[in-house]
Amino acid sequence: MLIEGFLLFAFLVFAFQFLQLQWARGRYPPGPFPLPILGNLWLLNFALKRETLVKLTNIYGNIYTIWLGTTPVVVLNGCKAVKEGLITYSEETSGRPLLPLFTELMGDKGVFMTTGPIWKQQKRFIMMALRNLGVGKKILENRIQEEAHYLLKVFKSKKGSPFDPRTPIVKAVSNIICNFVFGHRFSEEDAHFNKLLKTIHMIVYVPGSVWGRAYDSFPTIMQKFQKPYQQLFEHNKFMHNFVKDKMQSHKERWEEGNEPQDLVDFYLEYISKSKDNSSSIFSEENMVQIAVDLLIGGAETSTTTLYWGLLYLLKYPDVQEKIHHEIDAILGPSQMITYEDRNRLPYTNAVLHEIVRYSNVTITGPLRKCLKDIVIMGFPIGKGTLLLPNAHSVLYDPEYWETPWKFNPEHFLDSEGNFVNNEAYLPFSTGRRACVGESLARIELFIFFTNLLRSFKYQLPPEVKEVSFEEITGTTRQPLPYNLCAFPREAT
């Protein structure tokens, strides 16, 4: 009797939610049929994979709704729909939903997870700090050159033997953002630095995995199963404590009136100036989370882009040869590479842009939240609705790219070999919530990439016959680990 009663109750709950979903579907753009409790997670394999979203676009058009559990998400596909959502309605779509797992990891502080006045002030502060600490100036390029020099030394030390380039790349790239945030770099052997890099990788991977989607869709249930997330939460605590320790050492040496040397110095100055303002958003808690946000954003995406880039050059040695020819013809073997050199190296610049486009490491990009009622391409979207401006659909939009599913540097070259941009090239998003570190990322990618190509020729290890583009998908899209051989070259 007890079992029959439980089954009847479960059936009634299932039927009630089924009817609720059918009523709710009418308020959103069309999309695949959601199941009670699961929504469309079964159809998506608990991950927002680009191939699945392309299939749904072919069925439902450029704007459709998917259900992550009981939460509806309106997906914007293609350059026109995404630009209308993020540029025409830039202010209205600038909200960030507080997803359960990211809330657990980051709270409501910093710049990535905040919305409204707090987010605007924090973003304005970061842009100011970037300018004052060298973005757009030679001082920043000199720091990147220094890290590129360390990276080249590691590659040279391998003496042509096979090795996985990811670890030395992530250490070099991460030291750029560490220098910006803390005012110094870390040695490659520093244990805390290496644990920090492992933590960043976990925080980027897990929220986009099956476990991350399950936590966001069923937080009450998944909080009962702490084991899959225990290591993630422990590493996240380590990273926040690591930043707090750095902040404390800055506080001990910082004196009001001193010239700020890094982001923490600037933030301490802002806290001091606003200490009598009870409504000020500048606090030590926000400072810690801003540092964490920048460390995560500044380390993983540029590393993964360069990691994909070297893999593509192994697959397409003719592209690598053309880059070598252009660099040798334009740059001297010992000339310091600057960001301005991109204007003299159109083919190299085009290849780098195509690496960014084709690798599309952020996959769909993060979710947004509508702050007001809007209408996008004829579809009314209500206040509070979650939006997914699908970055992949822009970078692979067949209306703007001749061969979107092929690696093709010609996408960024005209008939005379001059570099040309493409309006659908939006890897850093667009509108008010475009990546705050876009300018820094562009500079470091070009300087690292050009140094790596001027100094070495890359080949597969002798025992490896084929290049694999298989990937690991989390919040970012990464290639499977691979080895290469880097042979020092002399400019001709």
C-alpha positions in Angstrom: 0.0 0.0 0.0 2.9 2.4 0.9 4.6 1.7 -2.5 1.4 2.3 -4.4 0.9 5.6 -2.6 4.4 6.7 -3.3 4.0 5.8 -7.0 0.7 7.7 -7.2 2.3 10.7 -5.6 5.3 10.6 -8.0 2.9 10.3 -10.9 0.9 13.3 -9.8 4.1 15.4 -9.3 5.3 14.3 -12.8 2.0 15.1 -14.4 1.7 18.5 -12.6 5.2 19.5 -13.8 4.5 18.2 -17.3 1.4 20.5 -17.5 3.4 23.4 -16.0 6.1 23.0 -18.6 3.5 23.0 -21.4 2.0 26.2 -20.1 5.4 27.9 -19.6 6.7 26.9 -23.1 4.2 29.3 -24.7 6.1 32.3 -23.2 9.4 31.5 -24.9 10.7 30.9 -28.5 10.1 27.4 -29.7 12.5 24.6 -29.0 12.8 20.9 -28.2 10.2 19.3 -26.0 11.3 19.4 -22.3 10.8 16.5 -19.9 9.7 17.1 -16.3 12.7 17.6 -14.0 15.3 16.9 -16.7 14.1 19.4 -19.3 16.4 19.0 -22.3 19.5 17.8 -20.4 19.1 14.3 -21.8 19.1 15.7 -25.3 22.2 17.8 -24.6 24.1 15.0 -22.9 24.3 17.4 -19.9 26.7 19.7 -21.9 26.3 22.7 -24.2 28.2 21.2 -27.1 28.5 23.1 -30.3 27.4 20.2 -32.6 24.2 19.7 -30.7 23.4 23.4 -30.8 24.0 23.5 -34.6 21.5 20.6 -35.0 18.9 22.4 -33.0 19.5 25.6 -35.0 18.8 23.6 -38.2 15.5 22.5 -36.7 14.2 25.6 -34.8 16.0 28.5 -36.4 18.4 31.1 -35.0 16.4 31.7 -31.8 15.1 28.8 -29.7 14.7 27.7 -26.1 16.4 24.9 -24.3 15.5 23.8 -20.8 18.4 23.1 -18.3 16.3 21.1 -15.9 13.4 23.4 -15.1 15.2 26.5 -16.2 14.5 27.9 -19.7 17.4 29.4 -21.7 16.9 31.3 -24.9 19.8 30.6 -27.3 20.8 33.3 -29.8 22.5 31.9 -32.9 24.3 33.5 -35.8 26.0 36.9 -36.1 22.8 38.9 -36.6 20.9 37.5 -33.7 23.9 37.7 -31.3 24.7 41.3 -32.3 21.1 42.4 -31.9 21.1 40.9 -28.4 24.4 42.1 -27.2 24.8 45.5 -29.1 21.3 46.8 -29.8 20.2 45.7 -26.3 23.6 46.0 -24.7 22.4 47.4 -21.4 19.3 45.2 -21.2 21.3 41.9 -21.7 24.2 42.8 -19.4 23.0 40.8 -16.4 24.7 37.7 -15.2 22.7 34.8 -13.7 23.9 33.5 -10.3 24.3 29.9 -11.3 24.5 27.6 -8.2 28.0 26.2 -8.8 29.7 29.5 -9.7 27.8 31.1 -6.7 29.4 28.5 -4.5 32.8 29.2 -5.9 32.7 33.0 -6.4 29.8 34.3 -4.4 28.3 37.6 -5.6 31.6 39.6 -5.6 34.2 40.5 -8.2 33.4 41.3 -11.9 32.5 38.0 -13.5 29.3 37.1 -11.5 28.1 40.6 -10.6 25.4 42.7 -12.3 24.3 46.4 -12.2 26.2 49.2 -10.4 28.6 46.9 -8.6 29.7 45.3 -11.9 30.0 48.6 -13.7 32.2 50.2 -11.0 34.4 47.1 -10.8 34.8 46.9 -14.5 35.6 50.6 -14.7 38.3 50.1 -12.0 39.8 47.1 -13.9 40.0 49.1 -17.2 41.6 52.0 -15.4 44.2 49.7 -13.8 45.0 48.0 -17.1 45.7 51.4 -18.7 47.8 52.6 -15.8 49.8 49.4 -15.6 50.8 49.4 -19.2 48.2 48.0 -21.6 48.8 49.9 -24.8 52.3 50.9 -23.7 55.8 49.5 -24.2 56.1 48.6 -20.5 53.5 45.8 -20.9 55.1 44.5 -24.1 58.4 44.4 -22.4 56.9 42.2 -19.7 55.4 39.9 -22.3 58.8 39.7 -24.1 60.4 38.7 -20.8 58.0 35.8 -20.4 58.3 34.9 -24.0 62.1 34.7 -23.4 61.6 32.3 -20.5 59.2 30.2 -22.6 61.7 30.0 -25.5 64.4 28.8 -23.1 62.2 25.9 -22.0 61.5 24.9 -25.6 65.2 25.1 -26.5 66.2 23.0 -23.5 64.2 20.1 -25.0 66.8 19.9 -27.8 64.3 18.6 -30.4 63.0 15.8 -28.1 59.2 15.2 -27.9 57.4 17.1 -25.1 54.0 18.5 -24.2 54.1 22.3 -24.6 51.0 23.0 -22.5 52.8 23.3 -19.1 55.5 25.8 -20.1 52.9 27.8 -22.1 50.4 28.1 -19.2 53.2 29.1 -16.8 54.4 31.9 -19.2 50.9 33.2 -19.9 49.9 33.0 -16.2 52.9 35.0 -15.1 51.7 37.9 -17.2 48.4 38.2 -15.3 50.2 37.4 -12.0 52.6 40.3 -12.6 49.7 42.6 -13.4 47.8 41.5 -10.2 50.6 41.0 -7.7 53.5 42.9 -9.2 55.8 40.0 -9.7 56.2 36.7 -11.5 56.7 33.2 -10.0 59.4 30.7 -10.7 58.3 27.6 -12.7 59.2 25.4 -9.7 57.1 27.4 -7.1 54.8 24.9 -5.5 52.0 27.4 -4.7 52.1 28.8 -8.2 51.8 25.3 -9.7 48.8 24.5 -7.3 47.3 27.8 -8.4 47.5 26.7 -12.1 45.9 23.4 -11.2 43.1 25.2 -9.4 42.4 27.5 -12.3 42.2 24.5 -14.7 39.7 22.8 -12.4 37.5 25.8 -12.0 37.4 26.3 -15.8 36.7 22.6 -16.5 34.3 21.3 -13.9 31.4 23.9 -14.3 31.1 23.0 -18.0 31.2 19.3 -17.4 28.4 16.8 -16.7 29.0 17.4 -13.0 28.7 21.1 -13.4 25.5 21.0 -15.4 24.0 18.6 -12.9 24.9 20.9 -9.9 23.4 23.9 -11.6 20.2 22.0 -12.6 19.7 20.2 -9.4 21.6 22.1 -6.7 19.6 20.8 -3.7 20.2 17.2 -4.7 23.8 17.6 -5.8 24.8 19.4 -2.6 24.1 16.0 -0.9 26.8 14.4 -3.0 29.9 16.4 -2.0 32.5 13.9 -3.1 32.6 14.8 -6.9 33.1 18.4 -5.9 35.3 18.1 -2.8 38.6 18.6 -4.6 37.2 21.5 -6.6 36.0 23.3 -3.4 39.2 22.6 -1.6 41.3 24.1 -4.5 39.0 27.0 -4.7 39.5 27.7 -1.0 43.3 27.5 -1.5 43.2 30.0 -4.4 41.1 32.6 -2.3 43.5 32.1 0.6 46.5 32.5 -1.7 45.1 35.8 -2.9 44.3 36.9 0.6 47.9 36.2 1.7 49.2 38.3 -1.2 46.8 41.1 -0.3 48.0 41.0 3.3 51.7 41.3 2.3 50.7 44.3 0.1 48.8 45.9 3.0 51.9 45.6 5.2 54.2 47.5 2.8 51.6 49.8 1.2 51.5 53.4 2.3 49.0 56.0 1.2 50.5 58.3 -1.4 52.9 55.7 -2.8 52.7 55.1 -6.6 50.7 51.9 -7.1 52.7 49.1 -8.7 50.0 46.5 -9.4 46.3 45.9 -9.3 46.3 45.1 -5.5 48.0 48.4 -4.8 45.5 50.3 -6.9 42.6 48.6 -5.1 44.1 49.3 -1.6 44.3 53.0 -2.7 40.6 52.9 -3.7 39.6 51.3 -0.4 41.5 54.0 1.5 39.9 56.9 -0.5 36.4 55.5 0.0 36.7 54.4 3.7 34.4 57.2 4.8 31.8 56.3 2.1 29.4 53.8 3.6 27.9 53.0 0.2 31.3 52.2 -1.4 31.6 48.9 -3.2 35.4 48.8 -2.8 36.2 46.2 -0.1 38.7 43.5 0.5 36.2 40.8 -0.3 35.6 42.4 -3.8 39.4 42.8 -4.2 40.0 39.1 -3.6 37.3 38.0 -6.0 38.5 40.5 -8.7 42.0 39.0 -8.5 40.6 35.5 -8.7 38.4 36.5 -11.7 41.4 38.0 -13.5 43.7 35.0 -12.7 41.1 32.6 -14.1 40.4 34.7 -17.2 44.0 35.6 -17.9 45.5 32.2 -17.7 43.3 29.6 -19.3 41.9 31.0 -22.5 45.2 32.4 -24.0 47.0 29.2 -23.0 44.5 27.0 -24.7 44.4 29.1 -27.8 48.2 28.8 -28.2 48.0 25.1 -27.4 45.5 24.6 -30.3 47.6 26.9 -32.5 50.7 24.7 -32.3 48.6 21.7 -33.0 47.2 23.3 -36.1 50.7 24.0 -37.4 51.6 20.4 -36.9 48.6 19.5 -39.1 49.3 22.2 -41.7 53.1 22.5 -42.2 52.6 24.6 -45.3 51.0 27.3 -43.1 54.0 27.1 -40.7 56.4 27.5 -43.6 54.6 30.6 -44.9 54.8 32.2 -41.5 58.5 31.4 -41.3 59.1 33.0 -44.7 57.2 36.2 -43.8 58.9 36.6 -40.4 62.3 36.0 -41.9 61.6 38.6 -44.7 60.3 41.3 -42.3 61.9 40.8 -38.9 65.5 40.5 -38.0 66.6 37.5 -36.0 67.2 39.5 -32.8 64.7 42.3 -33.3 62.3 42.7 -30.4 58.8 41.8 -31.6 56.1 44.4 -30.8 52.4 44.4 -31.2 52.7 47.0 -34.0 54.6 44.4 -36.0 51.2 42.7 -36.7 50.7 45.4 -39.4 53.9 44.3 -41.2 53.1 40.6 -40.8 49.6 40.2 -42.4 49.9 36.4 -43.0 51.1 35.7 -39.5 48.4 37.9 -38.1 45.8 36.2 -40.3 46.9 32.7 -39.1 46.7 33.8 -35.4 43.2 35.2 -36.0 42.1 32.0 -37.6 43.5 30.0 -34.7 41.4 32.1 -32.4 38.3 31.7 -34.6 38.7 28.0 -35.4 39.7 26.8 -31.9 36.9 28.9 -30.3 38.1 27.9 -26.8 35.1 29.5 -24.9 32.7 27.4 -27.0 29.3 29.1 -26.5 30.5 31.8 -24.0 28.8 32.6 -20.7 25.1 33.0 -20.0 23.4 36.4 -19.7 20.3 37.6 -17.9 17.7 40.0 -19.3 17.3 43.0 -17.1 14.3 44.3 -19.0 11.7 43.0 -21.5 13.1 43.1 -25.1 12.3 41.8 -28.6 15.0 40.1 -30.6 14.3 39.4 -34.3 10.6 39.4 -33.5 10.7 37.2 -30.5 9.6 38.8 -27.2 12.0 37.9 -24.3 10.9 38.8 -20.8 12.8 40.3 -18.0 14.7 37.7 -16.0 15.1 35.3 -18.9 18.5 33.6 -19.3 20.1 34.1 -22.6 22.9 32.2 -24.3 24.5 34.3 -27.0 26.2 31.4 -28.8 29.7 32.5 -29.6 30.4 29.4 -31.7 27.5 30.2 -34.0 29.1 33.6 -34.8 32.6 32.4 -35.4 31.2 29.6 -37.6 28.4 31.5 -39.3 28.3 30.5 -43.0 27.0 33.9 -44.0 30.2 35.5 -42.9 32.9 32.8 -43.3 33.6 31.1 -46.7 34.7 27.8 -45.1 33.6 28.0 -41.5 34.4 24.3 -40.7 37.9 24.4 -42.1 41.1 25.9 -40.8 41.6 28.7 -43.4 43.8 31.8 -42.8 42.4 33.2 -46.1 39.4 34.2 -44.0 41.4 37.2 -42.9 43.3 38.1 -46.1 42.1 40.0 -49.2 43.1 39.1 -52.8 46.4 41.0 -52.5 47.4 39.3 -49.2 46.5 42.2 -46.9 45.0 41.5 -43.5 41.3 42.2 -43.3 39.0 41.8 -40.3 35.5 40.2 -40.3 32.5 41.6 -38.4 31.7 38.1 -37.2 35.1 37.9 -35.5 33.8 38.2 -31.9 35.8 35.8 -29.8 35.8 38.2 -26.9 32.1 38.8 -27.1 30.8 42.3 -27.7 28.7 45.0 -26.0 28.9 46.1 -22.4 30.0 42.7 -21.1 32.8 42.1 -23.6 35.9 40.6 -22.1 37.7 43.2 -19.9 41.0 41.7 -20.8 40.6 41.7 -24.6 43.3 44.2 -25.3 45.8 42.4 -23.0 44.9 39.0 -24.6 45.4 40.3 -28.2 48.8 41.7 -27.3 50.1 38.6 -25.5 48.8 36.2 -28.1 50.6 38.0 -30.9 53.9 38.4 -29.1 54.0 34.9 -27.8 52.9 33.3 -31.1 55.3 35.3 -33.3 58.3 34.6 -30.9 57.4 30.9 -31.0 57.3 30.8 -34.8 60.4 32.9 -35.3 62.5 30.7 -33.1 61.4 27.1 -33.8 60.1 24.7 -36.5 57.5 22.3 -35.1 57.1 18.7 -36.1 55.3 15.6 -34.9 57.4 13.1 -32.9 58.8 10.4 -35.3 56.4 7.7 -33.9 53.3 9.8 -34.3 51.8 9.7 -37.8 48.5 11.6 -37.5 47.4 14.8 -35.8 44.3 14.4 -33.7 41.8 17.2 -33.1 39.8 15.3 -30.5 38.9 17.5 -27.6 38.1 17.8 -23.9 35.0 19.9 -23.3 34.4 21.8 -20.1 33.7 25.5 -19.8 36.5 25.7 -22.4 37.4 23.5 -25.4 40.8 22.0 -25.2 42.8 19.5 -27.3 43.8 16.2 -25.9 47.4 16.3 -24.5 49.9 15.9 -27.3 53.7 16.0 -27.8 55.7 17.9 -30.4 59.3 18.4 -31.4 60.6 22.0 -31.5 63.7 22.5 -33.6 65.6 25.8 -33.3 65.8 27.7 -36.5 68.0 30.5 -37.9 66.3 33.3 -39.8 67.3 33.2 -43.5 
